[in-house]
């Protein structure tokens, strides 16, 4: 019972770190990345579909993305979806390829992006603490329902705390890397 709770908690905390990495990857830096387009949806024959599933996305230069749709008829829909997104980039299209130039962000914009990264990391820490609380609640229930000793539960709660601390350190490491990437000129 206790081992199951610990395993589930560790698994959920690992997913939180994975989600954090994914969230931070979508935050724009000075470099172009295809990941930034994953959230942009295009209406493709009545189905909302991510651009990355409708086109080949290439990075010919560090600050340029090229989107080459497989179905050329939807290129205008893609341009409109990119313009409507929160990327803040003006796409240019020649009828067969969409070019997305990523100008380097200003110092002020980089500071805003760092704040956004920190908020995302703080949300991940809150999620980790919620996982810790849920695990401790389940462990407390074991004392009442399963006749597990309080000493065993206390040891397990200590393990949950160590897991939480380790994952919070990982959040800080991921955040530091992203901050360095964002502040890089």
Secondary structure, DSSP 8 states (H G I E B T S, - for coil): -HHHHHHHHHHHHHHHHHHHHHHHHTS--SS--GGGGTT-EEEETTEEEEGGGTEEEEEEETTEEEEEESSGGGHHHHHHHHHHSTT----EE-SS-EEEE-----HHHHHHHHHHHHHHHHHHHHHHHHHHHHHHHHHHHHHHHS---HHHHHHHHHHHHHHHHHHHHHHHHHHHHHHHHHH--
